[in-house]
Amino acid sequence: MKTPFPTKPALSPFVAVAFAVIAVTGVLLFFHVKNGAIMALHECFGWAFVVAGAVHLVLNWRPLVGYLRLKHGRVSLAVALVLTAGLTVLGLTHHHGPEAHPAAGRPTFTDEIRD
């Protein structure tokens, strides 16, 4: 019987490449190395990574629930959620003028696709 989702061996190489592209472009963007190709790769692979991550979650739901039954699994989840909330708050309160981000205000690759 065919499964409705890709198998783990088929999904893993894609997730690895998507992670590598997002990691490299994310580091470049962090250091304000911004051009159309970098931003397009980061945005498009970001969406692909979200989809692949959702499929990965579906394929591994039982093991994930099993990890969360363990204390260190719940602690790990709590730490990740606290870091996410803290970094979100810091990002909301961290202001830069347009001179700090020369690419601010310029349309991104996905903005151009929408038009």
VENLINBEL-V754296 format. One record per run of one state. SS is the DSSP state (alpha for helix, beta for strand, coil for the rest). FROM is the first residue (numbers start at 1). TO is the last residue. If there is no record, write none. Layout:
ss & from & to
SS & FROM & TO
SS & FROM & TO
This chain:
ss & from & to
coil & 1 & 7
alpha & 8 & 30
coil & 31 & 35
alpha & 36 & 59
coil & 60 & 60
alpha & 61 & 68
coil & 69 & 70
alpha & 71 & 93
coil & 94 & 108
alpha & 109 & 114
coil & 115 & 115
